[in-house]
Amino acid sequence: MLQKVAIDSVEIGMYVEQIESQRTRTRMKKPGFIRKQETIENLRGKGVEYVYIDADQVTTTEDIQYHATPIGKHSSVKGNSEFRVAKDLVDKSKEQLSKLLNDVYANKPVDIEPVKEVSADIVDNIFERREAVLWISGIREKSAYLLEHSMNVAFHLVNFGRYLELDRQTLEELAIGGLVHDIGKILIRDEVLNKPGKLTDDEFVHMKEHQTLSQPVLDNMAELSPTSKDVSLMHHEKIDGNGYPNGLKGEELTLIGRMSGIVDIYDALTAERVYKPALSPSEAFKIMIGLTPFHLDSDLLKKFIRCIGFYPIGSVVELSNGRIGLVCNENPDDLMTPTVKLFYSGRTESFREVEYIDLKKRPDLKIVRGLTEAKLKTSFKEFR
Protein backbone atom coordinates (compact mmCIF):
# COMPACT_ATOMS: atom_id res chain seq x y z
CA MET A 1 0.00 0.00 0.00
CA LEU A 2 1.38 3.42 -0.98
CA GLN A 3 1.95 6.15 1.58
CA LYS A 4 1.47 9.85 0.79
CA VAL A 5 4.45 12.00 1.85
CA ALA A 6 4.80 15.78 1.53
CA ILE A 7 7.75 16.83 -0.62
CA ASP A 8 9.37 18.58 2.37
CA SER A 9 9.36 15.27 4.25
CA VAL A 10 10.85 13.16 1.48
CA GLU A 11 14.14 11.52 2.48
CA ILE A 12 16.96 9.80 0.66
CA GLY A 13 16.27 6.06 0.55
CA MET A 14 12.49 6.30 -0.02
CA TYR A 15 11.02 4.33 -2.95
CA VAL A 16 8.80 6.67 -4.98
CA GLU A 17 6.01 5.21 -7.13
CA GLN A 18 3.83 8.27 -7.87
CA ILE A 19 4.01 12.07 -7.70
CA GLU A 20 1.32 14.69 -7.17
CA SER A 21 1.20 18.38 -8.08
CA GLN A 22 -1.67 20.89 -7.79
CA ARG A 23 -3.05 19.70 -11.12
CA THR A 24 -2.44 15.97 -11.35
CA ARG A 25 -1.25 12.74 -9.78
CA THR A 26 0.85 10.53 -12.04
CA ARG A 27 2.99 7.43 -11.86
CA MET A 28 6.75 7.99 -12.08
CA LYS A 29 8.17 7.01 -15.47
CA LYS A 30 10.95 5.18 -13.60
CA PRO A 31 9.82 4.35 -10.05
CA GLY A 32 12.77 3.86 -7.74
CA PHE A 33 14.77 4.87 -4.70
CA ILE A 34 15.65 8.49 -4.00
CA ARG A 35 19.46 8.45 -4.13
CA LYS A 36 20.44 12.13 -4.00
CA GLN A 37 19.16 15.37 -2.52
CA GLU A 38 19.32 16.77 -6.05
CA THR A 39 16.47 14.43 -7.06
CA ILE A 40 14.24 15.84 -4.33
CA GLU A 41 15.06 19.40 -5.39
CA ASN A 42 14.25 18.55 -9.02
CA LEU A 43 10.84 17.20 -8.00
CA ARG A 44 10.15 20.30 -5.92
CA GLY A 45 11.23 22.53 -8.81
CA LYS A 46 8.71 20.81 -11.09
CA GLY A 47 5.89 21.69 -8.71
CA VAL A 48 5.57 18.30 -7.04
CA GLU A 49 3.86 18.70 -3.65
CA TYR A 50 3.49 15.06 -2.61
CA VAL A 51 5.03 11.72 -3.48
CA TYR A 52 3.58 8.26 -2.93
CA ILE A 53 6.11 5.81 -1.55
CA ASP A 54 6.14 2.04 -1.19
CA ALA A 55 7.30 1.60 2.40
CA ASP A 56 7.80 -2.12 1.83
CA GLN A 57 10.56 -1.37 -0.68
CA VAL A 58 13.61 -1.02 1.52
CA THR A 59 16.82 0.18 -0.04
CA THR A 60 19.34 -2.66 0.07
CA THR A 61 22.33 -1.00 1.67
CA GLU A 62 23.13 -4.25 3.48
CA ASP A 63 26.05 -4.88 1.15
CA ILE A 64 27.73 -1.65 2.26
CA GLN A 65 27.24 -2.18 5.99
CA TYR A 66 30.27 -3.20 8.02
CA HIS A 67 30.23 -6.57 9.74
CA ALA A 68 33.25 -8.06 11.48
CA THR A 69 34.80 -11.08 9.76
CA PRO A 70 33.17 -14.22 11.22
CA ILE A 71 35.45 -16.81 12.80
CA GLY A 72 34.39 -20.43 12.32
CA LYS A 73 34.69 -23.34 14.72
CA HIS A 74 37.76 -24.74 12.94
CA SER A 75 39.10 -21.39 11.72
CA SER A 76 42.82 -20.98 11.09
CA VAL A 77 42.61 -17.57 12.77
CA LYS A 78 42.40 -19.15 16.21
CA GLY A 79 45.78 -19.21 17.87
CA ASN A 80 47.55 -17.67 14.87
CA SER A 81 48.86 -14.16 15.55
CA GLU A 82 49.63 -13.41 11.88
CA PHE A 83 46.10 -14.32 10.86
CA ARG A 84 44.71 -12.27 13.73
CA VAL A 85 46.60 -9.17 12.56
CA ALA A 86 45.37 -9.81 9.02
CA LYS A 87 41.79 -10.13 10.28
CA ASP A 88 42.10 -6.76 12.03
CA LEU A 89 43.29 -5.22 8.76
CA VAL A 90 40.37 -6.71 6.82
CA ASP A 91 37.86 -5.53 9.42
CA LYS A 92 39.38 -2.04 9.53
CA SER A 93 39.34 -1.87 5.72
CA LYS A 94 35.69 -2.91 5.53
CA GLU A 95 34.70 -0.50 8.30
CA GLN A 96 36.33 2.55 6.66
CA LEU A 97 35.08 1.59 3.21
CA SER A 98 31.57 1.13 4.58
CA LYS A 99 31.64 4.63 6.06
CA LEU A 100 32.90 6.07 2.77
CA LEU A 101 30.23 4.35 0.68
CA ASN A 102 27.45 5.28 3.10
CA ASP A 103 28.57 8.92 3.03
CA VAL A 104 28.42 8.88 -0.78
CA TYR A 105 25.02 7.19 -0.65
CA ALA A 106 23.71 9.86 1.74
CA ASN A 107 25.29 12.68 -0.30
CA LYS A 108 27.53 13.69 2.61
CA PRO A 109 31.03 15.19 2.31
CA VAL A 110 33.61 12.44 1.80
CA ASP A 111 36.73 12.24 3.98
CA ILE A 112 39.46 10.38 2.11
CA GLU A 113 42.07 10.53 4.89
CA PRO A 114 40.92 7.37 6.76
CA VAL A 115 40.99 5.50 3.44
CA LYS A 116 44.56 6.68 2.88
CA GLU A 117 45.55 5.38 6.32
CA VAL A 118 43.97 2.00 5.61
CA SER A 119 45.70 1.84 2.24
CA ALA A 120 49.10 2.36 3.87
CA ASP A 121 48.25 -0.50 6.27
CA ILE A 122 47.26 -2.71 3.33
CA VAL A 123 50.65 -2.17 1.70
CA ASP A 124 52.48 -2.90 4.97
CA ASN A 125 50.53 -6.11 5.51
CA ILE A 126 50.96 -7.36 1.94
CA PHE A 127 54.72 -7.06 2.46
CA GLU A 128 54.75 -8.50 6.00
CA ARG A 129 52.04 -11.18 5.97
CA ARG A 130 50.82 -11.56 2.40
CA GLU A 131 49.52 -15.13 2.76
CA ALA A 132 47.59 -14.32 5.94
CA VAL A 133 45.90 -11.31 4.29
CA LEU A 134 44.88 -13.32 1.22
CA TRP A 135 43.54 -16.12 3.46
CA ILE A 136 41.39 -13.78 5.58
CA SER A 137 40.12 -11.86 2.55
CA GLY A 138 38.71 -15.15 1.29
CA ILE A 139 36.16 -15.18 4.13
CA ARG A 140 33.28 -13.63 2.22
CA GLU A 141 29.58 -12.99 2.67
CA LYS A 142 27.36 -13.06 -0.43
CA SER A 143 25.28 -10.17 0.94
CA ALA A 144 28.33 -7.88 1.22
CA TYR A 145 29.65 -8.23 -2.33
CA LEU A 146 30.21 -4.55 -3.15
CA LEU A 147 32.14 -3.94 0.06
CA GLU A 148 34.26 -7.09 -0.13
CA HIS A 149 34.84 -6.86 -3.89
CA SER A 150 36.26 -3.36 -3.52
CA MET A 151 38.46 -4.45 -0.63
CA ASN A 152 39.74 -7.53 -2.46
CA VAL A 153 40.48 -5.53 -5.61
CA ALA A 154 42.63 -3.27 -3.42
CA PHE A 155 44.47 -6.28 -1.93
CA HIS A 156 45.05 -7.92 -5.31
CA LEU A 157 46.23 -4.67 -6.90
CA VAL A 158 48.82 -4.12 -4.17
CA ASN A 159 49.92 -7.75 -4.36
CA PHE A 160 50.21 -7.53 -8.15
CA GLY A 161 51.96 -4.16 -7.98
CA ARG A 162 54.47 -5.55 -5.52
CA TYR A 163 55.13 -8.46 -7.91
CA LEU A 164 55.75 -5.92 -10.69
CA GLU A 165 58.13 -4.06 -8.35
CA LEU A 166 56.19 -0.79 -8.37
CA ASP A 167 57.26 1.84 -5.82
CA ARG A 168 55.69 2.24 -2.40
CA GLN A 169 53.78 5.44 -3.25
CA THR A 170 52.19 3.81 -6.29
CA LEU A 171 51.20 0.77 -4.23
CA GLU A 172 49.37 2.98 -1.72
CA GLU A 173 47.63 4.80 -4.56
CA LEU A 174 46.63 1.44 -6.06
CA ALA A 175 45.10 0.43 -2.71
CA ILE A 176 43.08 3.65 -2.53
CA GLY A 177 41.98 3.21 -6.13
CA GLY A 178 40.87 -0.35 -5.48
CA LEU A 179 38.82 0.66 -2.47
CA VAL A 180 36.96 3.40 -4.39
CA HIS A 181 36.94 1.82 -7.86
CA ASP A 182 33.23 0.88 -7.82
CA ILE A 183 32.02 3.89 -5.86
CA GLY A 184 29.56 4.82 -8.61
CA LYS A 185 27.59 1.63 -7.98
CA ILE A 186 26.20 3.26 -4.84
CA LEU A 187 24.18 5.45 -7.22
CA ILE A 188 22.81 2.55 -9.30
CA ARG A 189 19.22 1.51 -8.61
CA ASP A 190 19.15 -1.38 -6.14
CA GLU A 191 16.77 -3.46 -8.23
CA VAL A 192 19.38 -3.39 -11.03
CA LEU A 193 22.50 -3.70 -8.87
CA ASN A 194 21.17 -6.75 -7.04
CA LYS A 195 19.01 -8.32 -9.74
CA PRO A 196 19.30 -12.13 -9.54
CA GLY A 197 18.67 -12.68 -13.25
CA LYS A 198 20.04 -11.39 -16.54
CA LEU A 199 19.84 -7.61 -17.02
CA THR A 200 17.68 -6.18 -19.79
CA ASP A 201 19.36 -3.91 -22.36
CA ASP A 202 18.11 -0.82 -20.52
CA GLU A 203 19.24 -2.19 -17.16
CA PHE A 204 22.69 -2.98 -18.54
CA VAL A 205 22.99 0.57 -19.88
CA HIS A 206 22.05 1.85 -16.42
CA MET A 207 24.58 -0.47 -14.77
CA LYS A 208 27.33 0.86 -17.04
CA GLU A 209 26.48 4.34 -15.82
CA HIS A 210 28.29 3.56 -12.56
CA GLN A 211 31.46 4.60 -14.38
CA THR A 212 30.20 8.07 -15.29
CA LEU A 213 28.50 8.43 -11.91
CA SER A 214 31.88 7.78 -10.29
CA GLN A 215 33.50 10.78 -12.00
CA PRO A 216 31.95 13.66 -9.99
CA VAL A 217 32.37 11.73 -6.74
CA LEU A 218 36.06 11.16 -7.45
CA ASP A 219 36.49 14.78 -8.58
CA ASN A 220 35.23 15.92 -5.17
CA MET A 221 38.04 13.98 -3.49
CA ALA A 222 40.61 16.77 -3.79
CA GLU A 223 43.59 14.68 -2.68
CA LEU A 224 42.87 11.64 -4.85
CA SER A 225 45.84 10.90 -7.11
CA PRO A 226 45.60 10.32 -10.89
CA THR A 227 46.71 6.71 -10.30
CA SER A 228 43.81 6.09 -7.89
CA LYS A 229 41.37 7.68 -10.33
CA ASP A 230 42.69 5.56 -13.20
CA VAL A 231 41.86 2.39 -11.26
CA SER A 232 38.23 3.48 -11.06
CA LEU A 233 37.84 5.05 -14.48
CA MET A 234 39.70 2.43 -16.53
CA HIS A 235 38.77 -0.95 -15.06
CA HIS A 236 36.06 -1.49 -17.71
CA GLU A 237 38.12 -0.26 -20.66
CA LYS A 238 39.39 -2.78 -23.25
CA ILE A 239 42.57 -2.99 -25.29
CA ASP A 240 40.58 -2.96 -28.56
CA GLY A 241 38.68 0.21 -27.64
CA ASN A 242 35.31 -1.47 -27.07
CA GLY A 243 35.23 -0.83 -23.34
CA TYR A 244 33.63 2.02 -21.39
CA PRO A 245 33.20 4.82 -20.40
CA ASN A 246 35.73 6.43 -22.77
CA GLY A 247 36.52 3.70 -25.31
CA LEU A 248 40.25 3.91 -24.64
CA LYS A 249 42.35 1.86 -27.05
CA GLY A 250 45.85 0.35 -27.07
CA GLU A 251 48.43 2.62 -25.45
CA GLU A 252 45.69 4.98 -24.25
CA LEU A 253 45.02 2.36 -21.58
CA THR A 254 47.75 2.80 -18.96
CA LEU A 255 49.51 0.05 -17.01
CA ILE A 256 47.30 0.91 -14.03
CA GLY A 257 44.17 0.62 -16.16
CA ARG A 258 45.27 -2.73 -17.60
CA MET A 259 46.08 -4.08 -14.15
CA SER A 260 42.72 -2.90 -12.82
CA GLY A 261 40.76 -4.63 -15.56
CA ILE A 262 42.51 -7.94 -14.85
CA VAL A 263 42.06 -7.76 -11.09
CA ASP A 264 38.42 -6.61 -11.27
CA ILE A 265 37.43 -9.46 -13.58
CA TYR A 266 39.32 -12.07 -11.55
CA ASP A 267 37.67 -11.14 -8.27
CA ALA A 268 34.22 -10.86 -9.87
CA LEU A 269 34.52 -14.32 -11.43
CA THR A 270 35.73 -16.00 -8.23
CA ALA A 271 33.09 -14.42 -5.97
CA GLU A 272 29.63 -15.84 -5.34
CA ARG A 273 26.78 -13.58 -6.37
CA VAL A 274 23.00 -13.76 -6.08
CA TYR A 275 22.85 -14.61 -9.78
CA LYS A 276 25.89 -16.91 -10.17
CA PRO A 277 28.10 -19.33 -8.23
CA ALA A 278 31.79 -18.60 -7.74
CA LEU A 279 34.28 -20.02 -10.23
CA SER A 280 37.51 -21.66 -9.17
CA PRO A 281 40.67 -19.66 -9.96
CA SER A 282 41.60 -22.10 -12.75
CA GLU A 283 38.14 -21.68 -14.33
CA ALA A 284 38.48 -17.90 -14.04
CA PHE A 285 41.92 -17.97 -15.65
CA LYS A 286 40.60 -19.95 -18.62
CA ILE A 287 37.88 -17.36 -19.21
CA MET A 288 40.33 -14.49 -18.81
CA ILE A 289 42.85 -16.03 -21.21
CA GLY A 290 39.99 -16.15 -23.71
CA LEU A 291 39.66 -12.36 -23.30
CA THR A 292 43.17 -11.74 -24.62
CA PRO A 293 44.43 -9.86 -26.53
CA PHE A 294 41.33 -7.86 -27.53
CA HIS A 295 40.15 -7.14 -23.97
CA LEU A 296 42.98 -7.92 -21.55
CA ASP A 297 46.75 -7.49 -21.92
CA SER A 298 48.16 -10.98 -22.62
CA ASP A 299 51.62 -10.48 -21.08
CA LEU A 300 50.22 -8.74 -18.01
CA LEU A 301 47.66 -11.50 -17.45
CA LYS A 302 50.43 -14.13 -17.51
CA LYS A 303 52.29 -12.13 -14.86
CA PHE A 304 49.15 -11.88 -12.73
CA ILE A 305 48.64 -15.66 -12.87
CA ARG A 306 52.28 -16.18 -11.84
CA CYS A 307 51.80 -13.60 -9.08
CA ILE A 308 48.89 -15.30 -7.33
CA GLY A 309 49.56 -18.88 -8.48
CA PHE A 310 47.37 -21.35 -10.27
CA TYR A 311 46.12 -22.51 -6.86
CA PRO A 312 45.96 -19.26 -4.85
CA ILE A 313 45.81 -18.97 -1.06
CA GLY A 314 42.32 -19.88 0.15
CA SER A 315 41.31 -21.75 -3.00
CA VAL A 316 39.62 -25.17 -2.82
CA VAL A 317 41.60 -28.13 -4.20
CA GLU A 318 41.22 -31.90 -4.41
CA LEU A 319 44.22 -34.19 -3.94
CA SER A 320 44.90 -37.48 -5.69
CA ASN A 321 43.74 -39.39 -2.57
CA GLY A 322 40.27 -37.84 -2.75
CA ARG A 323 40.80 -35.46 0.18
CA ILE A 324 39.66 -31.85 -0.27
CA GLY A 325 40.70 -28.67 1.48
CA LEU A 326 42.03 -25.13 1.21
CA VAL A 327 45.45 -23.96 0.05
CA CYS A 328 46.94 -22.21 3.07
CA ASN A 329 50.65 -21.70 2.26
CA GLU A 330 52.58 -21.36 -0.97
CA ASN A 331 55.80 -23.08 -1.95
CA PRO A 332 57.70 -20.25 -3.70
CA ASP A 333 59.93 -22.77 -5.51
CA ASP A 334 56.98 -24.70 -6.97
CA LEU A 335 53.48 -23.21 -7.00
CA MET A 336 52.04 -26.68 -7.75
CA THR A 337 53.09 -28.02 -4.33
CA PRO A 338 51.57 -25.71 -1.68
CA THR A 339 50.56 -26.65 1.86
CA VAL A 340 46.90 -27.65 2.01
CA LYS A 341 44.52 -27.66 4.99
CA LEU A 342 42.48 -30.84 4.47
CA PHE A 343 39.16 -31.56 6.18
CA TYR A 344 36.75 -33.05 3.61
CA SER A 345 36.48 -36.33 1.73
CA GLY A 346 35.28 -36.13 -1.85
CA ARG A 347 34.67 -39.87 -1.89
CA THR A 348 32.38 -40.03 1.15
CA GLU A 349 31.17 -36.40 0.89
CA SER A 350 31.79 -35.88 4.58
CA PHE A 351 33.97 -33.77 6.84
CA ARG A 352 37.08 -35.31 8.39
CA GLU A 353 39.59 -34.34 11.06
CA VAL A 354 41.74 -31.37 10.02
CA GLU A 355 45.14 -32.29 8.58
CA TYR A 356 47.87 -30.10 7.07
CA ILE A 357 49.80 -31.57 4.13
CA ASP A 358 52.91 -29.97 2.68
CA LEU A 359 52.86 -31.32 -0.87
CA LYS A 360 56.54 -30.50 -1.28
CA LYS A 361 57.22 -33.25 1.27
CA ARG A 362 54.61 -35.65 -0.09
CA PRO A 363 55.59 -36.66 -3.66
CA ASP A 364 52.98 -39.42 -3.47
CA LEU A 365 50.21 -36.79 -3.50
CA LYS A 366 49.34 -34.08 -5.98
CA ILE A 367 46.56 -31.64 -6.72
CA VAL A 368 44.24 -33.10 -9.34
CA ARG A 369 41.86 -30.16 -9.73
CA GLY A 370 40.57 -26.91 -8.33
CA LEU A 371 37.00 -26.89 -7.01
CA THR A 372 34.45 -24.55 -5.46
CA GLU A 373 32.18 -24.93 -2.47
CA ALA A 374 29.22 -24.39 -4.80
CA LYS A 375 30.16 -27.43 -6.89
CA LEU A 376 30.53 -29.50 -3.74
CA LYS A 377 27.20 -28.11 -2.46
CA THR A 378 28.71 -27.41 0.93
CA SER A 379 30.33 -24.57 2.87
CA PHE A 380 33.87 -24.41 4.23
CA LYS A 381 33.43 -21.14 6.16
CA GLU A 382 33.95 -22.93 9.48
CA PHE A 383 37.46 -23.86 8.37
CA ARG A 384 38.73 -20.57 6.90
Beta strands, then each sheet from edge to edge (+ up, - down):
strand 1: 2-6
strand 2: 15-20
strand 3: 25-33
strand 4: 50-54
strand 5: 316-319
strand 6: 323-329
strand 7: 339-345
strand 8: 350-358
strand 9: 367-371
sheet 1: 1+ 4- 2+ 3-
sheet 2: 8+ 7- 6+ 5- 9+
end
